[in-house]
Amino acid sequence: MKLEEEVVQRLLEKKLTITTAESCTGGLIGATIVNVSGASGCFNEGYITYANEAKVRLLGVKEENISKYGVVSDIVVKEMAKGALKSASADIAVAVSGIAGPLGGSPSKPVGTVFIGLCIKDKNTKALSCRAYEFHFQGDRTEIRHKTVQEALKIILSAT
């Protein structure tokens, strides 16, 4: 069974809904999930917020956090996930921001640096739990984006 099939099956079994907030993957996580038949039972909407302005406007990311920490940071992906979770009224949100290259890297954040954020709302208590994960992938732009999708799916599985 493919990873995305496992994710959809798990979400359906647990009656959980998911939303995505994507930057460097440009909707690839959402597209991978909806490739699975039956995904409409757990996936209602996703956000492709490639521009910083979109992250602020659609997801409520604070401009000062983008300025202070950079868009590719744990703080920003957690804010992206929180904003998507709230907007979509979902149970789980996964957010990604990274540098897929070949341009855009720096000594402190080289090409391949990706942050994945995950927020889960407890159905009973409504408490919110958010985490961010940092990765340093190797490969070209396409490989980095696909590796990001696979890691995001693994994170979703491990959290549910």
QUIBEL-V725580 format. One record per residue. N is the residue number from 1. BURIAL is # if it has 9 or more other ideal C-beta (glycine too) atoms within 8 Angstrom, else .. D_FIRST is the distance of its C-alpha to the first C-alpha in Angstrom with 2 decimals. Layout:
BEGIN
n->[N;N]
burial->[BURIAL;BURIAL]
d_first->[D_FIRST;D_FIRST]
END
This chain:
BEGIN
n->[1;2;3;4;5;6;7;8;9;10;11;12;13;14;15;16;17;18;19;20;21;22;23;24;25;26;27;28;29;30;31;32;33;34;35;36;37;38;39;40;41;42;43;44;45;46;47;48;49;50;51;52;53;54;55;56;57;58;59;60;61;62;63;64;65;66;67;68;69;70;71;72;73;74;75;76;77;78;79;80;81;82;83;84;85;86;87;88;89;90;91;92;93;94;95;96;97;98;99;100;101;102;103;104;105;106;107;108;109;110;111;112;113;114;115;116;117;118;119;120;121;122;123;124;125;126;127;128;129;130;131;132;133;134;135;136;137;138;139;140;141;142;143;144;145;146;147;148;149;150;151;152;153;154;155;156;157;158;159;160]
burial->[.;.;#;#;#;#;#;#;#;#;#;#;.;.;.;#;#;#;#;#;#;#;#;#;#;#;#;#;#;#;.;#;#;#;.;#;.;.;#;.;.;#;#;.;.;#;#;#;#;.;.;#;.;#;#;#;.;#;#;#;#;.;.;.;#;#;.;.;.;.;#;#;#;#;#;#;#;#;#;#;#;#;#;#;#;.;#;#;.;#;.;#;#;#;#;#;#;#;#;#;#;.;.;.;#;.;.;.;.;#;#;#;#;#;#;#;#;#;#;#;#;#;.;.;.;.;.;#;.;#;.;#;#;.;#;.;#;.;.;.;.;.;#;#;#;#;#;#;#;#;#;#;#;#;#;#;#;.;.;#]
d_first->[0.00;3.80;6.56;8.35;6.33;6.70;10.18;11.15;10.28;12.25;14.98;15.47;15.73;18.23;19.94;19.90;20.55;19.90;21.92;21.93;25.02;24.56;27.11;26.08;22.71;24.62;22.09;19.03;17.17;18.14;17.34;13.77;13.35;15.27;13.30;11.04;13.03;14.73;14.95;18.70;18.63;18.06;19.12;22.77;24.02;23.80;26.56;27.06;30.03;30.72;34.45;35.97;37.99;34.91;33.54;36.95;37.49;34.13;32.73;36.00;35.61;39.07;40.82;42.53;39.24;38.19;41.66;41.74;38.25;36.90;34.07;31.69;32.12;30.73;33.37;32.50;28.70;29.38;31.92;29.54;26.93;29.78;31.19;28.00;27.38;30.97;31.08;27.92;28.65;25.03;23.87;21.96;22.75;21.37;23.89;24.14;27.25;27.79;29.53;27.47;30.62;32.36;35.05;35.42;35.07;37.82;38.73;37.50;34.32;33.39;30.96;27.42;28.41;25.98;26.11;23.32;24.67;23.10;25.19;24.43;26.99;27.54;27.74;30.68;32.79;31.79;31.95;30.12;28.30;27.72;26.65;26.53;24.87;26.38;24.75;26.44;24.24;25.55;25.31;26.50;26.11;22.93;21.28;22.49;21.18;17.64;17.76;19.06;16.20;13.65;16.10;16.68;13.11;13.29;16.70;15.73;13.19;15.91;18.53;17.20]
END
